[in-house]
Amino acid sequence: MSTSIRLVAAIGLVVAVAACDTSPREEFVVAEPQAVSIEPTYTGKYN
């Protein structure tokens, strides 16, 4: 029983330390893609 209590206490300590982690996190920025320009079509006007 003493081993199981120590195991539960150790897991609880690890969970508490992980929950209190205040290290800076990377922010992910999603950039909007540039609009694709349409190439001019050949109309035969200047031939």
CHARMM-style PDB file with segment names, atoms N, HN, CA, C and O in Angstrom:
ATOM      1  N   MET     1       0.829  -1.192   0.000  1.00  0.00      PROA
ATOM      2  CA  MET     1       0.000   0.000   0.000  1.00  0.00      PROA
ATOM      3  C   MET     1       0.868   1.249   0.000  1.00  0.00      PROA
ATOM      4  O   MET     1       0.520   2.241  -0.640  1.00  0.00      PROA
ATOM      5  N   SER     2       1.982   1.217   0.700  1.00  0.00      PROA
ATOM      6  HN  SER     2       2.266   0.411   1.219  1.00  0.00      PROA
ATOM      7  CA  SER     2       2.879   2.365   0.757  1.00  0.00      PROA
ATOM      8  C   SER     2       3.433   2.691  -0.624  1.00  0.00      PROA
ATOM      9  O   SER     2       3.629   3.859  -0.960  1.00  0.00      PROA
ATOM     10  N   THR     3       3.685   1.659  -1.421  1.00  0.00      PROA
ATOM     11  HN  THR     3       3.526   0.711  -1.148  1.00  0.00      PROA
ATOM     12  CA  THR     3       4.205   1.880  -2.771  1.00  0.00      PROA
ATOM     13  C   THR     3       3.167   2.555  -3.642  1.00  0.00      PROA
ATOM     14  O   THR     3       3.499   3.448  -4.421  1.00  0.00      PROA
ATOM     15  N   SER     4       1.927   2.147  -3.523  1.00  0.00      PROA
ATOM     16  HN  SER     4       1.657   1.421  -2.890  1.00  0.00      PROA
ATOM     17  CA  SER     4       0.882   2.754  -4.358  1.00  0.00      PROA
ATOM     18  C   SER     4       0.636   4.210  -3.954  1.00  0.00      PROA
ATOM     19  O   SER     4       0.346   5.050  -4.806  1.00  0.00      PROA
ATOM     20  N   ILE     5       0.752   4.510  -2.654  1.00  0.00      PROA
ATOM     21  HN  ILE     5       0.987   3.828  -1.962  1.00  0.00      PROA
ATOM     22  CA  ILE     5       0.592   5.903  -2.206  1.00  0.00      PROA
ATOM     23  C   ILE     5       1.725   6.761  -2.745  1.00  0.00      PROA
ATOM     24  O   ILE     5       1.494   7.890  -3.178  1.00  0.00      PROA
ATOM     25  N   ARG     6       2.937   6.245  -2.725  1.00  0.00      PROA
ATOM     26  HN  ARG     6       3.125   5.328  -2.374  1.00  0.00      PROA
ATOM     27  CA  ARG     6       4.085   6.991  -3.277  1.00  0.00      PROA
ATOM     28  C   ARG     6       3.925   7.189  -4.782  1.00  0.00      PROA
ATOM     29  O   ARG     6       4.252   8.251  -5.311  1.00  0.00      PROA
ATOM     30  N   LEU     7       3.426   6.172  -5.466  1.00  0.00      PROA
ATOM     31  HN  LEU     7       3.161   5.308  -5.036  1.00  0.00      PROA
ATOM     32  CA  LEU     7       3.230   6.273  -6.901  1.00  0.00      PROA
ATOM     33  C   LEU     7       2.180   7.337  -7.238  1.00  0.00      PROA
ATOM     34  O   LEU     7       2.380   8.137  -8.152  1.00  0.00      PROA
ATOM     35  N   VAL     8       1.087   7.348  -6.520  1.00  0.00      PROA
ATOM     36  HN  VAL     8       0.925   6.698  -5.777  1.00  0.00      PROA
ATOM     37  CA  VAL     8       0.040   8.347  -6.736  1.00  0.00      PROA
ATOM     38  C   VAL     8       0.556   9.740  -6.404  1.00  0.00      PROA
ATOM     39  O   VAL     8       0.239  10.700  -7.106  1.00  0.00      PROA
ATOM     40  N   ALA     9       1.350   9.862  -5.339  1.00  0.00      PROA
ATOM     41  HN  ALA     9       1.608   9.082  -4.769  1.00  0.00      PROA
ATOM     42  CA  ALA     9       1.915  11.163  -4.968  1.00  0.00      PROA
ATOM     43  C   ALA     9       2.900  11.653  -6.030  1.00  0.00      PROA
ATOM     44  O   ALA     9       2.926  12.841  -6.351  1.00  0.00      PROA
ATOM     45  N   ALA    10       3.703  10.749  -6.570  1.00  0.00      PROA
ATOM     46  HN  ALA    10       3.682   9.784  -6.308  1.00  0.00      PROA
ATOM     47  CA  ALA    10       4.670  11.124  -7.608  1.00  0.00      PROA
ATOM     48  C   ALA    10       3.955  11.560  -8.882  1.00  0.00      PROA
ATOM     49  O   ALA    10       4.349  12.542  -9.512  1.00  0.00      PROA
ATOM     50  N   ILE    11       2.918  10.844  -9.259  1.00  0.00      PROA
ATOM     51  HN  ILE    11       2.598  10.046  -8.747  1.00  0.00      PROA
ATOM     52  CA  ILE    11       2.159  11.222 -10.459  1.00  0.00      PROA
ATOM     53  C   ILE    11       1.465  12.564 -10.243  1.00  0.00      PROA
ATOM     54  O   ILE    11       1.422  13.398 -11.147  1.00  0.00      PROA
ATOM     55  N   GLY    12       0.924  12.770  -9.048  1.00  0.00      PROA
ATOM     56  HN  GLY    12       0.958  12.092  -8.314  1.00  0.00      PROA
ATOM     57  CA  GLY    12       0.295  14.049  -8.730  1.00  0.00      PROA
ATOM     58  C   GLY    12       1.277  15.204  -8.784  1.00  0.00      PROA
ATOM     59  O   GLY    12       0.932  16.294  -9.240  1.00  0.00      PROA
ATOM     60  N   LEU    13       2.503  14.972  -8.321  1.00  0.00      PROA
ATOM     61  HN  LEU    13       2.783  14.087  -7.950  1.00  0.00      PROA
ATOM     62  CA  LEU    13       3.535  16.013  -8.366  1.00  0.00      PROA
ATOM     63  C   LEU    13       3.891  16.354  -9.812  1.00  0.00      PROA
ATOM     64  O   LEU    13       4.041  17.524 -10.161  1.00  0.00      PROA
ATOM     65  N   VAL    14       4.025  15.332 -10.642  1.00  0.00      PROA
ATOM     66  HN  VAL    14       3.903  14.381 -10.358  1.00  0.00      PROA
ATOM     67  CA  VAL    14       4.356  15.568 -12.055  1.00  0.00      PROA
ATOM     68  C   VAL    14       3.232  16.339 -12.745  1.00  0.00      PROA
ATOM     69  O   VAL    14       3.495  17.248 -13.533  1.00  0.00      PROA
ATOM     70  N   VAL    15       2.000  15.986 -12.457  1.00  0.00      PROA
ATOM     71  HN  VAL    15       1.786  15.248 -11.817  1.00  0.00      PROA
ATOM     72  CA  VAL    15       0.855  16.689 -13.061  1.00  0.00      PROA
ATOM     73  C   VAL    15       0.802  18.131 -12.591  1.00  0.00      PROA
ATOM     74  O   VAL    15       0.502  19.022 -13.386  1.00  0.00      PROA
ATOM     75  N   ALA    16       1.088  18.387 -11.312  1.00  0.00      PROA
ATOM     76  HN  ALA    16       1.332  17.663 -10.666  1.00  0.00      PROA
ATOM     77  CA  ALA    16       1.064  19.751 -10.780  1.00  0.00      PROA
ATOM     78  C   ALA    16       2.159  20.608 -11.406  1.00  0.00      PROA
ATOM     79  O   ALA    16       1.928  21.772 -11.734  1.00  0.00      PROA
ATOM     80  N   VAL    17       3.344  20.040 -11.572  1.00  0.00      PROA
ATOM     81  HN  VAL    17       3.532  19.094 -11.306  1.00  0.00      PROA
ATOM     82  CA  VAL    17       4.449  20.794 -12.194  1.00  0.00      PROA
ATOM     83  C   VAL    17       4.129  21.078 -13.658  1.00  0.00      PROA
ATOM     84  O   VAL    17       4.407  22.172 -14.149  1.00  0.00      PROA
ATOM     85  N   ALA    18       3.552  20.111 -14.357  1.00  0.00      PROA
ATOM     86  HN  ALA    18       3.327  19.222 -13.958  1.00  0.00      PROA
ATOM     87  CA  ALA    18       3.203  20.325 -15.760  1.00  0.00      PROA
ATOM     88  C   ALA    18       2.106  21.377 -15.909  1.00  0.00      PROA
ATOM     89  O   ALA    18       2.108  22.141 -16.874  1.00  0.00      PROA
ATOM     90  N   ALA    19       1.174  21.423 -14.965  1.00  0.00      PROA
ATOM     91  HN  ALA    19       1.172  20.803 -14.181  1.00  0.00      PROA
ATOM     92  CA  ALA    19       0.092  22.408 -15.033  1.00  0.00      PROA
ATOM     93  C   ALA    19       0.587  23.814 -14.739  1.00  0.00      PROA
ATOM     94  O   ALA    19       0.006  24.785 -15.225  1.00  0.00      PROA
ATOM     95  N   CYS    20       1.642  23.941 -13.957  1.00  0.00      PROA
ATOM     96  HN  CYS    20       2.113  23.152 -13.562  1.00  0.00      PROA
ATOM     97  CA  CYS    20       2.158  25.261 -13.580  1.00  0.00      PROA
ATOM     98  C   CYS    20       3.236  25.759 -14.531  1.00  0.00      PROA
ATOM     99  O   CYS    20       3.882  26.768 -14.250  1.00  0.00      PROA
ATOM    100  N   ASP    21       3.439  25.087 -15.627  1.00  0.00      PROA
ATOM    101  HN  ASP    21       2.914  24.267 -15.855  1.00  0.00      PROA
ATOM    102  CA  ASP    21       4.465  25.480 -16.596  1.00  0.00      PROA
ATOM    103  C   ASP    21       4.085  26.821 -17.207  1.00  0.00      PROA
ATOM    104  O   ASP    21       3.038  26.943 -17.843  1.00  0.00      PROA
ATOM    105  N   THR    22       4.938  27.831 -17.013  1.00  0.00      PROA
ATOM    106  HN  THR    22       5.788  27.732 -16.497  1.00  0.00      PROA
ATOM    107  CA  THR    22       4.656  29.164 -17.541  1.00  0.00      PROA
ATOM    108  C   THR    22       5.681  29.588 -18.580  1.00  0.00      PROA
ATOM    109  O   THR    22       5.881  30.783 -18.799  1.00  0.00      PROA
ATOM    110  N   SER    23       6.334  28.627 -19.222  1.00  0.00      PROA
ATOM    111  HN  SER    23       6.172  27.656 -19.044  1.00  0.00      PROA
ATOM    112  CA  SER    23       7.316  28.978 -20.236  1.00  0.00      PROA
ATOM    113  C   SER    23       6.604  29.625 -21.423  1.00  0.00      PROA
ATOM    114  O   SER    23       5.461  29.284 -21.727  1.00  0.00      PROA
ATOM    115  N   PRO    24       7.281  30.557 -22.092  1.00  0.00      PROA
ATOM    116  CA  PRO    24       6.631  31.232 -23.224  1.00  0.00      PROA
ATOM    117  C   PRO    24       6.352  30.242 -24.344  1.00  0.00      PROA
ATOM    118  O   PRO    24       7.178  29.384 -24.652  1.00  0.00      PROA
ATOM    119  N   ARG    25       5.209  30.369 -24.933  1.00  0.00      PROA
ATOM    120  HN  ARG    25       4.538  31.067 -24.683  1.00  0.00      PROA
ATOM    121  CA  ARG    25       4.801  29.468 -26.009  1.00  0.00      PROA
ATOM    122  C   ARG    25       4.927  30.184 -27.350  1.00  0.00      PROA
ATOM    123  O   ARG    25       4.760  31.400 -27.443  1.00  0.00      PROA
ATOM    124  N   GLU    26       5.223  29.404 -28.382  1.00  0.00      PROA
ATOM    125  HN  GLU    26       5.359  28.416 -28.306  1.00  0.00      PROA
ATOM    126  CA  GLU    26       5.301  29.963 -29.721  1.00  0.00      PROA
ATOM    127  C   GLU    26       3.893  30.221 -30.237  1.00  0.00      PROA
ATOM    128  O   GLU    26       3.001  29.388 -30.081  1.00  0.00      PROA
ATOM    129  N   GLU    27       3.705  31.375 -30.846  1.00  0.00      PROA
ATOM    130  HN  GLU    27       4.430  32.052 -30.972  1.00  0.00      PROA
ATOM    131  CA  GLU    27       2.411  31.678 -31.436  1.00  0.00      PROA
ATOM    132  C   GLU    27       2.479  31.361 -32.927  1.00  0.00      PROA
ATOM    133  O   GLU    27       3.430  31.737 -33.611  1.00  0.00      PROA
ATOM    134  N   PHE    28       1.473  30.676 -33.411  1.00  0.00      PROA
ATOM    135  HN  PHE    28       0.700  30.370 -32.856  1.00  0.00      PROA
ATOM    136  CA  PHE    28       1.421  30.332 -34.821  1.00  0.00      PROA
ATOM    137  C   PHE    28       0.574  31.372 -35.541  1.00  0.00      PROA
ATOM    138  O   PHE    28      -0.578  31.617 -35.182  1.00  0.00      PROA
ATOM    139  N   VAL    29       1.167  31.976 -36.560  1.00  0.00      PROA
ATOM    140  HN  VAL    29       2.103  31.777 -36.852  1.00  0.00      PROA
ATOM    141  CA  VAL    29       0.470  33.005 -37.326  1.00  0.00      PROA
ATOM    142  C   VAL    29       0.159  32.429 -38.703  1.00  0.00      PROA
ATOM    143  O   VAL    29       1.046  31.943 -39.404  1.00  0.00      PROA
ATOM    144  N   VAL    30      -1.100  32.491 -39.069  1.00  0.00      PROA
ATOM    145  HN  VAL    30      -1.821  32.886 -38.499  1.00  0.00      PROA
ATOM    146  CA  VAL    30      -1.513  31.997 -40.377  1.00  0.00      PROA
ATOM    147  C   VAL    30      -1.628  33.187 -41.307  1.00  0.00      PROA
ATOM    148  O   VAL    30      -2.448  34.078 -41.083  1.00  0.00      PROA
ATOM    149  N   ALA    31      -0.813  33.209 -42.346  1.00  0.00      PROA
ATOM    150  HN  ALA    31      -0.147  32.486 -42.528  1.00  0.00      PROA
ATOM    151  CA  ALA    31      -0.821  34.316 -43.302  1.00  0.00      PROA
ATOM    152  C   ALA    31      -1.773  33.986 -44.442  1.00  0.00      PROA
ATOM    153  O   ALA    31      -1.822  32.851 -44.916  1.00  0.00      PROA
ATOM    154  N   GLU    32      -2.518  34.974 -44.872  1.00  0.00      PROA
ATOM    155  HN  GLU    32      -2.479  35.897 -44.487  1.00  0.00      PROA
ATOM    156  CA  GLU    32      -3.412  34.789 -46.007  1.00  0.00      PROA
ATOM    157  C   GLU    32      -2.579  34.704 -47.286  1.00  0.00      PROA
ATOM    158  O   GLU    32      -1.672  35.515 -47.480  1.00  0.00      PROA
ATOM    159  N   PRO    33      -2.863  33.757 -48.145  1.00  0.00      PROA
ATOM    160  CA  PRO    33      -2.095  33.649 -49.398  1.00  0.00      PROA
ATOM    161  C   PRO    33      -2.407  34.819 -50.325  1.00  0.00      PROA
ATOM    162  O   PRO    33      -3.507  35.371 -50.306  1.00  0.00      PROA
ATOM    163  N   GLN    34      -1.424  35.182 -51.128  1.00  0.00      PROA
ATOM    164  HN  GLN    34      -0.530  34.734 -51.143  1.00  0.00      PROA
ATOM    165  CA  GLN    34      -1.606  36.266 -52.088  1.00  0.00      PROA
ATOM    166  C   GLN    34      -2.575  35.820 -53.177  1.00  0.00      PROA
ATOM    167  O   GLN    34      -2.607  34.651 -53.560  1.00  0.00      PROA
ATOM    168  N   ALA    35      -3.349  36.760 -53.660  1.00  0.00      PROA
ATOM    169  HN  ALA    35      -3.322  37.710 -53.349  1.00  0.00      PROA
ATOM    170  CA  ALA    35      -4.281  36.468 -54.738  1.00  0.00      PROA
ATOM    171  C   ALA    35      -3.506  36.179 -56.020  1.00  0.00      PROA
ATOM    172  O   ALA    35      -2.529  36.860 -56.330  1.00  0.00      PROA
ATOM    173  N   VAL    36      -3.934  35.199 -56.737  1.00  0.00      PROA
ATOM    174  HN  VAL    36      -4.728  34.646 -56.485  1.00  0.00      PROA
ATOM    175  CA  VAL    36      -3.269  34.836 -57.989  1.00  0.00      PROA
ATOM    176  C   VAL    36      -3.769  35.769 -59.076  1.00  0.00      PROA
ATOM    177  O   VAL    36      -4.974  35.894 -59.298  1.00  0.00      PROA
ATOM    178  N   SER    37      -2.819  36.432 -59.761  1.00  0.00      PROA
ATOM    179  HN  SER    37      -1.841  36.331 -59.580  1.00  0.00      PROA
ATOM    180  CA  SER    37      -3.222  37.344 -60.831  1.00  0.00      PROA
ATOM    181  C   SER    37      -3.454  36.545 -62.116  1.00  0.00      PROA
ATOM    182  O   SER    37      -2.785  35.545 -62.377  1.00  0.00      PROA
ATOM    183  N   ILE    38      -4.395  37.003 -62.887  1.00  0.00      PROA
ATOM    184  HN  ILE    38      -4.939  37.815 -62.674  1.00  0.00      PROA
ATOM    185  CA  ILE    38      -4.736  36.336 -64.142  1.00  0.00      PROA
ATOM    186  C   ILE    38      -3.919  36.959 -65.260  1.00  0.00      PROA
ATOM    187  O   ILE    38      -3.859  38.181 -65.402  1.00  0.00      PROA
ATOM    188  N   GLU    39      -3.290  36.100 -66.051  1.00  0.00      PROA
ATOM    189  HN  GLU    39      -3.339  35.108 -65.936  1.00  0.00      PROA
ATOM    190  CA  GLU    39      -2.494  36.608 -67.161  1.00  0.00      PROA
ATOM    191  C   GLU    39      -3.427  37.157 -68.243  1.00  0.00      PROA
ATOM    192  O   GLU    39      -4.504  36.612 -68.486  1.00  0.00      PROA
ATOM    193  N   PRO    40      -2.995  38.244 -68.886  1.00  0.00      PROA
ATOM    194  CA  PRO    40      -3.838  38.790 -69.952  1.00  0.00      PROA
ATOM    195  C   PRO    40      -3.920  37.804 -71.122  1.00  0.00      PROA
ATOM    196  O   PRO    40      -2.939  37.146 -71.469  1.00  0.00      PROA
ATOM    197  N   THR    41      -5.073  37.723 -71.700  1.00  0.00      PROA
ATOM    198  HN  THR    41      -5.870  38.258 -71.418  1.00  0.00      PROA
ATOM    199  CA  THR    41      -5.260  36.804 -72.829  1.00  0.00      PROA
ATOM    200  C   THR    41      -5.012  37.533 -74.142  1.00  0.00      PROA
ATOM    201  O   THR    41      -5.196  38.746 -74.239  1.00  0.00      PROA
ATOM    202  N   TYR    42      -4.599  36.786 -75.134  1.00  0.00      PROA
ATOM    203  HN  TYR    42      -4.450  35.800 -75.055  1.00  0.00      PROA
ATOM    204  CA  TYR    42      -4.346  37.356 -76.454  1.00  0.00      PROA
ATOM    205  C   TYR    42      -5.693  37.579 -77.149  1.00  0.00      PROA
ATOM    206  O   TYR    42      -6.475  36.649 -77.348  1.00  0.00      PROA
ATOM    207  N   THR    43      -5.935  38.831 -77.508  1.00  0.00      PROA
ATOM    208  HN  THR    43      -5.300  39.586 -77.347  1.00  0.00      PROA
ATOM    209  CA  THR    43      -7.201  39.150 -78.158  1.00  0.00      PROA
ATOM    210  C   THR    43      -7.052  39.445 -79.642  1.00  0.00      PROA
ATOM    211  O   THR    43      -8.051  39.508 -80.359  1.00  0.00      PROA
ATOM    212  N   GLY    44      -5.829  39.626 -80.114  1.00  0.00      PROA
ATOM    213  HN  GLY    44      -5.018  39.574 -79.532  1.00  0.00      PROA
ATOM    214  CA  GLY    44      -5.616  39.899 -81.532  1.00  0.00      PROA
ATOM    215  C   GLY    44      -5.774  41.364 -81.898  1.00  0.00      PROA
ATOM    216  O   GLY    44      -5.759  41.704 -83.081  1.00  0.00      PROA
ATOM    217  N   LYS    45      -5.926  42.238 -80.914  1.00  0.00      PROA
ATOM    218  HN  LYS    45      -5.939  41.962 -79.953  1.00  0.00      PROA
ATOM    219  CA  LYS    45      -6.137  43.653 -81.188  1.00  0.00      PROA
ATOM    220  C   LYS    45      -4.889  44.295 -81.791  1.00  0.00      PROA
ATOM    221  O   LYS    45      -4.995  45.059 -82.750  1.00  0.00      PROA
ATOM    222  N   TYR    46      -3.714  43.999 -81.247  1.00  0.00      PROA
ATOM    223  HN  TYR    46      -3.628  43.378 -80.468  1.00  0.00      PROA
ATOM    224  CA  TYR    46      -2.471  44.581 -81.761  1.00  0.00      PROA
ATOM    225  C   TYR    46      -1.697  43.496 -82.473  1.00  0.00      PROA
ATOM    226  O   TYR    46      -0.883  42.807 -81.857  1.00  0.00      PROA
ATOM    227  N   ASN    47      -1.931  43.340 -83.721  1.00  0.00      PROA
ATOM    228  HN  ASN    47      -2.591  43.900 -84.221  1.00  0.00      PROA
ATOM    229  CA  ASN    47      -1.292  42.287 -84.459  1.00  0.00      PROA
ATOM    230  C   ASN    47      -0.316  42.782 -85.452  1.00  0.00      PROA
ATOM    231  OT1 ASN    47       0.306  41.987 -86.156  1.00  0.00      PROA
TER     232      ASN     47
END
